[in-house]
């Protein structure tokens, strides 16, 4: 079940959104940005519904913190139109969508389902691209596999996978020193990424 985090200082709003979404999603709530950060440290979420104006840490500050720590999550901002400058700033920080208060249950449910379904399709497309790239590398089709990897860099900028696959291409070309660098970058991005560990061990990394 997909996980949603609702962040709003108004208890009735948090409870309402949770009630709207709970039949289809697992929903956690937080009263401000500080509470949300604590939850995000211990749990992965597929989407966040975020109020802009909150005490202690507002929505803009929370988004800045997430960006600083390279935390990527689709964010639906909810707020009134009384603070357009803050709203504009949330979109500059990567907000996915915006819902005006007061809202209807259908607005919340439709927006969340649209974004979740898009993210899921993107994930499926990326998985297919990875499989196809591995096939091309195994078949020795260097030019085509390199084109696929360059696409993957756009979709997965902070993932170890594109660097690992590019390392495999360089290894196929006999460029072991350059390949080693990309395997090392894979481990910097994800120290637990076993395929890169095995490759580095095999080529003396």
N, C-alpha and C positions, 0 to 999 in steps of 0.2 A: 504494500500500500504506500502511495506517495505521501511524503511528509510536508506539512505546511507550518510555517511559523507566523503567528499573528502578533504584531507589536503595536500596541495602542495604550495610552494612559487611561482611557475611559473603560471601566470594567464592563459596562453594558454593551459597548461596541465589540470588545474582545469576545464576550460570551455569545453575542449575536452571530458574529462571523464564524465562531467555532461551531455553533449549532447548524448554520447553513452548510458547512463543509464536512461535518463529521460522518455523514453517511458514506461519503466517497473517499475521504482522506483522513490520515492521522494528523491531528491538529494540536500544536503546543502554543502557549501564549506567553507574552511578556509585557510588562507595564511601561518599559522604557528601553532605551538603547543598551544600558548597562546590563539589564537582565537578559536581553537578547544575546549579547556577546557571550555571556556565561553559557547559555544554551547552545550557541553555535560552536563553542569549544569542545563540547561533549557529544554533539549529535549533528549529523548531516541532514539538511533539508533540501527539498526540491523546489521550494518557492517561499518567498517571504511577502506578507502583506504588511506594509509599514506606514504608520502615521507620521506626518512631518513634525508637528508641534507636540513635544512631550517634555516633561521635566527631567532633570539630571543629564540625559543625553538624548537629543532629538534625532529625528530621522536622517537629517543631513549629516550630522556628526557620526552617526552609526555607519552610514554609507562611506564616509571618508575613511573610517577605521577599517572597514572591510576591504576597500580598495588598496589601502596601505599594506595590508597583509595578504593581498592577492586572493581574497576569498570571493569566488564567483558564484552568484546565486541570482536567479530571476527575481526581480523586486517589483511588486505592484504598490504604488504609493496611493494612500487614501488621505484626503484632506479637503478643506473648503477652499474656495478661490481667494481667500483674504490675504494670502501671502504668495503672490506669483513669482517673486524673485527666488524664494526657497524651492518652489516647484520646478522652476527652470534649472536650478542647481542640481536637483535630484536626477534630471534627465542627462545633464552633463556628466554626472557620476555613474550613469549606466542604468537608470530606472527603465523597466520594461514597459510599464503601462501606468495609467492614472485613473482613479475612480473618485468622483466627487461625492462628498458628504452633503446631504443624506443619500444613501444608496438603497437599491432594492436587492433582495436575495438573489434574483436572477442575474443582476449585474455582477455580483461577486462570483457566483457559480460559473457563469459563462466565461468570464475573464480568466479565472483560474484554470478551467478545463482547456481553454484555447492555448494558454501558455504551456501548460503541462504536456498537452498533446504535441505541440510544436517541438518542445525540448526532447520528447521521447522519439519523435521521428528523426530529429537531427542526430540523436544518439545512435539510432539504428542505421542511418545513412553512414555515419562515421565508422561504425563497426564493419559494415560492408566494404568501405574504402580500405580499412586496415587489412582485411582478408585478401582483397584483390591486390593490394600492394605486396603482401607477402608472397602471393602466387607469382606475380611478375618478377620479383627478385629471385625466387627459386628457379624460374624459367630462364633467367639471365637476360630479361628484357629491361636493360638498364635505363634507357631513355624514358620509357613509359612509367617505370617504377619511380624514377626521380620526379616526374610530373605529379604523380599521386602523392608522394611525400610532401611536396611543396604545398599541395592543397591541404594536407593534414596539418601542416604548421599553422595554417590560417584557422582551422577548426579547433585545434588543440594546442594553443600556444604555451601552456604551462604543463603539458603532459610529457612524460619521458618517451612515449611511443614514437613520435616522429623522429626524434634524434636517434633512437635505437634503430629504426628502419633505415635512416640515412646512413648510419654506421654500417649496416649490412650491405648497402649498395657500394659504399667505398671499399669495404672488405672484398666484395666481388671484383672490384676494379684493381685490387692489389694495393690499395692505398691504406695500409694498416695503421700508419701513424695518425692520419686524419680520422680514420674509423674509430680509433681508440678515443680520440677527443670527444666524439659524439656519444660513445658509450659512457664516458665519464660524465658528460652533461646529463644524460639520462638518470644517472645515480644522484647527481646534485638535485635534480627536480624531484626524484623519488628514491631515497636511499634503500627502500625495500624492493626495488624493481629487479627481480631475479634474472630475467633474460640478459640484462646488461652486466650483472655480476658475473654470470657464467662466461660471457664473451670476454670480459676483461681478464678473467682468470686464465682463459684459453690462450690469450695473446700476450700474457704477461703484464696485466694492468694492475 
